[in-house]
Amino acid sequence: MKKQRKGGVLQDALSTFGTNAFGAVLALISSFCIMPVLDPGESGLITQNQMVGSALFTLLSFSVNSSMIYYVSRFKLKNVVRSIKRVTVVLTILIAAAGALVVLILRDSYFADTALLYCVCAVAYGVFSFVSNVFLAILRGENKFRVYNMINLMQRVLTTLFALTVFLWPTAAVIVSGSIFILLLSIVIAWRAIRRDVSYAETPPAPENDREVGCGELLRYSLKAHVSNVLTFTNTNVSSIILKGYNGLTDFGVFTKAYTIVQQVWILPDAVSMVIMSRIAAMTKTDDKTKLAMLSCKLVTYVTLICLPILVLLAEIFIPIVFPKYVDCVEPLKILTVGSFFITYAKVLANSIAAYGKPELNIISTAVGVVFNLGLSLLLIPNLLVTGAALATTLSLTAQGLTSIIIFCVYTKTPFYRLLLPTREDLSMAAGLLKRGKRT
């Protein structure tokens, strides 16, 4: 069977952006229109299942999927497949065993009001989330974004369809079991796509990269990336946790809603950074890597700069009409837009730095963000509450973005202005990507 034709950078980025955007719309439909049908206890079971499973996956996968993307992109699957199998088996057993142990230890406390079946489902959700992400990482590493986006879109559509069943069966059981079924289906589709198109047989790696990658090498890279990912997870949630501790659920709900809205602007930088990581990792010339990273960064930040004021305007118009209970989130939303602009730099440049094989450098920028957020939250939230949380978060995002810029410029020896101003070379490269995107 002939190898599936791969799209260009622009086509894959637009496809990923469109998939993520449509998925965000479906998520809003599920959240605002469907879930209120369930009583709070049933909704809590769904949230608990996802939260416990996601925590097991996030903390115990050691971000090995990031390592798989890098090494599959650079060394090709034939040189990494043996290590991927071994690491996946070990970490799957670890996540399952740790999840079972957590349930046993907390059975009479945290899980006291949770049926055993839901506890088992939470552990299963964590296990299958990890395995699914392994296969998706391989697809990303091989630049198979068509299949990758198809799976993501399928997950969003099926999740919404399962959410709609609450109108017929108002119980969490259908949605919880449905989420596990969706992960299993994703694993099967991804596995078949990888088996069907053995891309490494036709696209050999560069001669210097044509060697087998060991488990130790795979894990060393992933552990460096894991520290940054855990810090990012902490930075995302620290202000809201402190705010809830000081003033309860009401202000917590207002702030998290503002944060959720502004995060929708990150769909584009997330999509672009996802697509260019595998491309940059596969490149052998440093100049080519730097050019693609800079061009992607500038395009994303220009679009974000346009979208942010539009988002604020739409929020001021529609939130009082559609969601009057959350009208107080408009002001913190305005504050968060400043940090949301600068964090787009971090999103694109962090993945670019990881693609250079230096994920440990991202620890610096995320650590700076955590320090700013934690310190400013403790200082500002007691007196300013929601406004304080918004200020702390936006300043931390700004600090993280600026730190990422400094790290990238120092590591690649790139003048700062080249990340801000377009050059003739950028315009020529953008035109070339556009032409290739139209032809594919």
PAPA-882189 format. One record per residue (C-alpha): residue number from 0; chain; y, x negated, z negated. Coordinates in nm, 2 decimals. Layout:
residues N
NUM|A|Y|X|Z
...
end
This chain:
residues 440
0|A|0.00|0.00|0.00
1|A|0.34|-0.13|0.09
2|A|0.57|-0.22|-0.18
3|A|0.84|0.04|-0.27
4|A|1.17|-0.06|-0.14
5|A|1.41|-0.16|-0.42
6|A|1.76|-0.03|-0.44
7|A|2.06|-0.26|-0.47
8|A|2.26|-0.32|-0.79
9|A|2.52|-0.05|-0.71
10|A|2.26|0.21|-0.61
11|A|2.05|0.15|-0.93
12|A|2.36|0.16|-1.15
13|A|2.48|0.49|-1.00
14|A|2.13|0.63|-1.03
15|A|2.10|0.53|-1.39
16|A|2.45|0.66|-1.47
17|A|2.37|0.99|-1.31
18|A|2.05|1.03|-1.49
19|A|2.21|0.94|-1.83
20|A|2.50|1.18|-1.77
21|A|2.27|1.47|-1.67
22|A|2.06|1.38|-1.98
23|A|2.36|1.40|-2.20
24|A|2.44|1.75|-2.07
25|A|2.09|1.86|-2.14
26|A|2.11|1.71|-2.49
27|A|2.43|1.91|-2.56
28|A|2.26|2.23|-2.44
29|A|1.97|2.17|-2.67
30|A|2.20|2.08|-2.96
31|A|2.47|2.35|-2.94
32|A|2.28|2.64|-2.79
33|A|1.92|2.62|-2.88
34|A|1.87|2.46|-3.22
35|A|2.08|2.71|-3.42
36|A|1.80|2.96|-3.36
37|A|1.58|2.77|-3.61
38|A|1.64|2.80|-3.98
39|A|1.77|2.48|-4.15
40|A|1.43|2.39|-4.29
41|A|1.26|2.39|-3.94
42|A|1.55|2.20|-3.79
43|A|1.51|1.94|-4.07
44|A|1.15|1.89|-3.98
45|A|1.24|1.80|-3.62
46|A|1.52|1.56|-3.73
47|A|1.29|1.40|-3.99
48|A|1.01|1.35|-3.73
49|A|1.25|1.18|-3.49
50|A|1.43|0.98|-3.76
51|A|1.11|0.84|-3.93
52|A|0.95|0.77|-3.60
53|A|1.26|0.60|-3.45
54|A|1.30|0.39|-3.77
55|A|0.94|0.27|-3.75
56|A|0.99|0.18|-3.38
57|A|1.33|0.02|-3.43
58|A|1.24|-0.20|-3.73
59|A|0.88|-0.30|-3.65
60|A|0.89|-0.34|-3.27
61|A|1.11|-0.65|-3.33
62|A|1.30|-0.57|-3.01
63|A|1.01|-0.71|-2.81
64|A|1.10|-0.48|-2.52
65|A|1.42|-0.69|-2.47
66|A|1.20|-1.00|-2.44
67|A|0.97|-0.83|-2.19
68|A|1.26|-0.74|-1.96
69|A|1.38|-1.09|-1.96
70|A|1.05|-1.27|-1.90
71|A|0.92|-1.01|-1.65
72|A|1.25|-1.05|-1.45
73|A|1.25|-1.43|-1.46
74|A|0.88|-1.53|-1.46
75|A|0.73|-1.21|-1.30
76|A|0.46|-0.98|-1.45
77|A|0.16|-1.20|-1.35
78|A|0.29|-1.47|-1.59
79|A|0.36|-1.24|-1.88
80|A|0.10|-0.97|-1.86
81|A|-0.15|-1.14|-2.09
82|A|0.11|-1.20|-2.37
83|A|0.24|-0.84|-2.33
84|A|-0.10|-0.70|-2.38
85|A|-0.17|-0.90|-2.69
86|A|0.17|-0.84|-2.85
87|A|0.16|-0.47|-2.77
88|A|-0.18|-0.43|-2.94
89|A|-0.07|-0.62|-3.25
90|A|0.26|-0.44|-3.29
91|A|0.11|-0.09|-3.22
92|A|-0.14|-0.15|-3.50
93|A|0.14|-0.28|-3.73
94|A|0.36|0.03|-3.66
95|A|0.07|0.27|-3.72
96|A|-0.05|0.10|-4.04
97|A|0.31|0.07|-4.18
98|A|0.38|0.43|-4.10
99|A|0.06|0.55|-4.27
100|A|0.15|0.33|-4.58
101|A|0.50|0.47|-4.60
102|A|0.37|0.83|-4.59
103|A|0.12|0.75|-4.86
104|A|0.37|0.59|-5.09
105|A|0.64|0.86|-5.04
106|A|0.40|1.15|-5.02
107|A|0.52|1.29|-5.35
108|A|0.89|1.21|-5.31
109|A|1.05|1.20|-4.96
110|A|0.76|1.38|-4.79
111|A|0.69|1.62|-5.08
112|A|0.82|1.93|-4.89
113|A|0.66|1.82|-4.56
114|A|0.32|1.93|-4.44
115|A|0.07|1.64|-4.38
116|A|0.05|1.73|-4.01
117|A|0.42|1.67|-3.97
118|A|0.39|1.33|-4.15
119|A|0.11|1.23|-3.90
120|A|0.33|1.34|-3.61
121|A|0.62|1.13|-3.74
122|A|0.40|0.82|-3.74
123|A|0.25|0.91|-3.40
124|A|0.61|0.95|-3.26
125|A|0.69|0.59|-3.37
126|A|0.37|0.45|-3.22
127|A|0.41|0.62|-2.88
128|A|0.78|0.55|-2.87
129|A|0.70|0.18|-2.89
130|A|0.42|0.19|-2.63
131|A|0.65|0.40|-2.40
132|A|0.93|0.15|-2.43
133|A|0.69|-0.14|-2.35
134|A|0.61|0.02|-2.01
135|A|0.97|0.11|-1.95
136|A|1.07|-0.25|-2.02
137|A|0.83|-0.37|-1.76
138|A|0.97|-0.12|-1.51
139|A|1.32|-0.25|-1.58
140|A|1.21|-0.61|-1.56
141|A|1.07|-0.54|-1.21
142|A|1.39|-0.35|-1.11
143|A|1.19|-0.03|-1.06
144|A|1.49|0.19|-1.16
145|A|1.39|0.48|-0.94
146|A|1.07|0.53|-1.14
147|A|1.25|0.44|-1.47
148|A|1.52|0.70|-1.41
149|A|1.27|0.96|-1.30
150|A|1.08|0.92|-1.63
151|A|1.41|0.94|-1.83
152|A|1.51|1.25|-1.64
153|A|1.16|1.41|-1.69
154|A|1.19|1.34|-2.06
155|A|1.53|1.51|-2.09
156|A|1.42|1.81|-1.89
157|A|1.10|1.86|-2.08
158|A|1.27|1.82|-2.41
159|A|1.52|2.09|-2.32
160|A|1.23|2.32|-2.20
161|A|1.04|2.27|-2.53
162|A|1.37|2.34|-2.71
163|A|1.39|2.67|-2.53
164|A|1.06|2.78|-2.67
165|A|1.23|2.84|-3.00
166|A|1.35|3.18|-2.86
167|A|0.98|3.28|-2.84
168|A|0.83|3.07|-3.12
169|A|1.10|2.98|-3.38
170|A|0.90|2.69|-3.53
171|A|0.94|2.32|-3.53
172|A|0.57|2.26|-3.45
173|A|0.62|2.33|-3.08
174|A|0.91|2.08|-3.04
175|A|0.75|1.81|-3.26
176|A|0.42|1.83|-3.07
177|A|0.61|1.85|-2.74
178|A|0.80|1.53|-2.81
179|A|0.47|1.34|-2.86
180|A|0.33|1.50|-2.54
181|A|0.64|1.39|-2.35
182|A|0.60|1.03|-2.47
183|A|0.23|1.03|-2.37
184|A|0.32|1.16|-2.02
185|A|0.58|0.89|-1.98
186|A|0.33|0.63|-2.07
187|A|0.08|0.76|-1.81
188|A|0.35|0.78|-1.53
189|A|0.49|0.43|-1.60
190|A|0.14|0.28|-1.62
191|A|0.05|0.43|-1.28
192|A|0.37|0.31|-1.13
193|A|0.32|-0.04|-1.25
194|A|-0.05|-0.04|-1.13
195|A|0.04|0.11|-0.79
196|A|0.31|-0.14|-0.70
197|A|0.21|-0.50|-0.79
198|A|0.55|-0.64|-0.70
199|A|0.48|-0.99|-0.82
200|A|0.22|-1.04|-0.54
201|A|0.50|-1.02|-0.28
202|A|0.80|-1.16|-0.48
203|A|0.69|-1.49|-0.65
204|A|0.91|-1.64|-0.91
205|A|1.12|-1.95|-0.86
206|A|0.90|-2.26|-0.86
207|A|1.04|-2.37|-1.20
208|A|0.95|-2.03|-1.35
209|A|0.60|-2.00|-1.21
210|A|0.41|-2.06|-1.53
211|A|0.24|-1.84|-1.80
212|A|0.45|-1.73|-2.09
213|A|0.28|-1.74|-2.43
214|A|0.30|-1.48|-2.71
215|A|0.50|-1.72|-2.92
216|A|0.76|-1.76|-2.66
217|A|0.78|-1.39|-2.61
218|A|0.82|-1.32|-2.98
219|A|1.08|-1.60|-3.03
220|A|1.31|-1.44|-2.78
221|A|1.26|-1.09|-2.92
222|A|1.33|-1.20|-3.28
223|A|1.66|-1.34|-3.17
224|A|1.75|-1.01|-3.00
225|A|1.61|-0.81|-3.29
226|A|1.87|-0.94|-3.54
227|A|2.15|-0.83|-3.31
228|A|1.99|-0.49|-3.25
229|A|1.95|-0.42|-3.62
230|A|2.31|-0.52|-3.68
231|A|2.42|-0.29|-3.40
232|A|2.23|-0.01|-3.56
233|A|2.39|-0.08|-3.89
234|A|2.74|-0.10|-3.74
235|A|2.69|0.24|-3.57
236|A|2.61|0.42|-3.89
237|A|2.78|0.24|-4.18
238|A|3.12|0.42|-4.17
239|A|2.96|0.77|-4.16
240|A|2.72|0.68|-4.44
241|A|3.00|0.56|-4.66
242|A|3.21|0.87|-4.57
243|A|2.93|1.10|-4.66
244|A|2.89|0.93|-4.99
245|A|3.26|0.97|-5.08
246|A|3.33|1.32|-4.95
247|A|3.01|1.50|-4.86
248|A|2.88|1.67|-4.55
249|A|3.20|1.84|-4.41
250|A|3.39|1.53|-4.33
251|A|3.07|1.36|-4.23
252|A|3.01|1.63|-3.98
253|A|3.36|1.60|-3.84
254|A|3.35|1.23|-3.80
255|A|3.01|1.21|-3.65
256|A|3.10|1.48|-3.40
257|A|3.41|1.28|-3.29
258|A|3.20|0.97|-3.26
259|A|2.93|1.15|-3.06
260|A|3.20|1.28|-2.81
261|A|3.36|0.94|-2.76
262|A|3.01|0.78|-2.71
263|A|2.97|0.98|-2.39
264|A|3.22|0.73|-2.23
265|A|2.96|0.46|-2.29
266|A|2.72|0.61|-2.04
267|A|2.86|0.40|-1.75
268|A|2.86|0.06|-1.93
269|A|2.51|0.13|-2.07
270|A|2.39|0.21|-1.72
271|A|2.55|-0.10|-1.56
272|A|2.44|-0.34|-1.83
273|A|2.09|-0.21|-1.81
274|A|2.07|-0.27|-1.44
275|A|2.23|-0.61|-1.42
276|A|2.03|-0.77|-1.71
277|A|1.71|-0.79|-1.50
278|A|1.91|-0.91|-1.19
279|A|2.09|-1.19|-1.38
280|A|1.77|-1.30|-1.56
281|A|1.60|-1.35|-1.22
282|A|1.89|-1.55|-1.07
283|A|1.86|-1.93|-1.06
284|A|2.22|-2.02|-0.99
285|A|2.46|-2.01|-1.29
286|A|2.76|-1.93|-1.07
287|A|2.58|-1.62|-0.92
288|A|2.50|-1.50|-1.27
289|A|2.86|-1.54|-1.39
290|A|3.00|-1.37|-1.08
291|A|2.78|-1.06|-1.12
292|A|2.85|-1.04|-1.49
293|A|3.23|-1.06|-1.44
294|A|3.25|-0.82|-1.15
295|A|3.03|-0.56|-1.34
296|A|3.25|-0.60|-1.66
297|A|3.57|-0.55|-1.47
298|A|3.46|-0.24|-1.28
299|A|3.32|-0.08|-1.60
300|A|3.63|-0.15|-1.81
301|A|3.87|-0.02|-1.53
302|A|3.67|0.31|-1.51
303|A|3.65|0.34|-1.89
304|A|4.03|0.29|-1.91
305|A|4.08|0.59|-1.68
306|A|3.81|0.81|-1.85
307|A|3.93|0.77|-2.21
308|A|4.26|0.96|-2.18
309|A|4.09|1.22|-1.97
310|A|3.83|1.27|-2.25
311|A|4.10|1.30|-2.51
312|A|4.29|1.56|-2.30
313|A|3.97|1.77|-2.25
314|A|3.89|1.75|-2.62
315|A|4.24|1.87|-2.71
316|A|4.20|2.17|-2.47
317|A|3.84|2.28|-2.52
318|A|3.73|2.19|-2.87
319|A|3.97|2.45|-3.03
320|A|3.83|2.71|-2.79
321|A|3.46|2.62|-2.77
322|A|3.40|2.45|-3.11
323|A|3.68|2.57|-3.34
324|A|3.49|2.46|-3.65
325|A|3.53|2.10|-3.52
326|A|3.90|2.11|-3.44
327|A|3.96|1.84|-3.70
328|A|3.76|1.58|-3.50
329|A|4.03|1.55|-3.23
330|A|4.25|1.32|-3.43
331|A|3.97|1.07|-3.52
332|A|3.86|1.09|-3.16
333|A|4.20|0.96|-3.05
334|A|4.17|0.67|-3.29
335|A|3.81|0.59|-3.17
336|A|3.92|0.56|-2.81
337|A|4.08|0.22|-2.87
338|A|3.76|0.06|-3.00
339|A|3.56|0.25|-2.73
340|A|3.75|0.06|-2.46
341|A|3.68|-0.29|-2.61
342|A|3.32|-0.22|-2.69
343|A|3.25|-0.17|-2.31
344|A|3.31|-0.55|-2.28
345|A|3.05|-0.61|-2.55
346|A|2.80|-0.38|-2.39
347|A|2.81|-0.55|-2.05
348|A|2.86|-0.91|-2.17
349|A|2.60|-0.89|-2.44
350|A|2.32|-0.80|-2.19
351|A|2.46|-1.06|-1.96
352|A|2.43|-1.33|-2.23
353|A|2.08|-1.21|-2.32
354|A|1.99|-1.24|-1.95
355|A|2.10|-1.61|-1.97
356|A|1.82|-1.65|-2.22
357|A|2.06|-1.67|-2.52
358|A|2.03|-1.34|-2.71
359|A|2.10|-1.52|-3.04
360|A|2.47|-1.55|-2.93
361|A|2.50|-1.18|-2.96
362|A|2.43|-1.20|-3.33
363|A|2.78|-1.34|-3.38
364|A|2.96|-1.05|-3.22
365|A|2.75|-0.78|-3.39
366|A|2.78|-0.96|-3.72
367|A|3.16|-0.97|-3.68
368|A|3.15|-0.59|-3.61
369|A|2.94|-0.52|-3.92
370|A|3.17|-0.72|-4.15
371|A|3.48|-0.55|-4.02
372|A|3.33|-0.20|-4.04
373|A|3.18|-0.24|-4.39
374|A|3.49|-0.41|-4.54
375|A|3.74|-0.17|-4.38
376|A|3.53|0.14|-4.46
377|A|3.52|0.05|-4.83
378|A|3.89|-0.02|-4.82
379|A|4.02|0.28|-4.61
380|A|3.77|0.57|-4.66
381|A|3.85|0.64|-5.03
382|A|4.21|0.72|-4.95
383|A|4.21|0.82|-4.58
384|A|3.86|0.98|-4.56
385|A|3.79|1.07|-4.19
386|A|4.09|0.88|-4.06
387|A|3.98|0.58|-4.26
388|A|3.63|0.60|-4.11
389|A|3.78|0.62|-3.76
390|A|4.01|0.33|-3.82
391|A|3.74|0.11|-3.97
392|A|3.50|0.20|-3.68
393|A|3.76|0.15|-3.40
394|A|3.87|-0.19|-3.54
395|A|3.51|-0.31|-3.58
396|A|3.43|-0.21|-3.22
397|A|3.75|-0.39|-3.11
398|A|3.66|-0.70|-3.30
399|A|3.30|-0.70|-3.16
400|A|3.43|-0.66|-2.81
401|A|3.68|-0.94|-2.84
402|A|3.42|-1.17|-2.99
403|A|3.18|-1.10|-2.70
404|A|3.46|-1.19|-2.46
405|A|3.52|-1.52|-2.64
406|A|3.15|-1.60|-2.66
407|A|3.10|-1.53|-2.29
408|A|3.41|-1.73|-2.18
409|A|3.31|-2.03|-2.39
410|A|2.94|-2.03|-2.29
411|A|3.01|-1.98|-1.92
412|A|3.33|-2.18|-1.92
413|A|3.51|-1.88|-1.77
414|A|3.89|-1.84|-1.81
415|A|3.98|-1.53|-2.00
416|A|4.20|-1.38|-1.73
417|A|3.90|-1.36|-1.49
418|A|3.76|-1.09|-1.71
419|A|4.08|-0.89|-1.67
420|A|4.22|-0.94|-1.32
421|A|4.04|-0.88|-0.99
422|A|4.02|-1.17|-0.75
423|A|3.97|-1.17|-0.37
424|A|3.61|-1.29|-0.44
425|A|3.55|-0.99|-0.66
426|A|3.67|-0.75|-0.40
427|A|3.46|-0.92|-0.14
428|A|3.15|-0.91|-0.36
429|A|3.21|-0.54|-0.45
430|A|3.24|-0.46|-0.08
431|A|2.91|-0.63|-0.02
432|A|2.74|-0.44|-0.30
433|A|2.88|-0.12|-0.16
434|A|2.75|-0.19|0.19
435|A|2.40|-0.28|0.06
436|A|2.40|0.03|-0.16
437|A|2.47|0.25|0.14
438|A|2.19|0.09|0.34
439|A|1.92|0.13|0.07
end
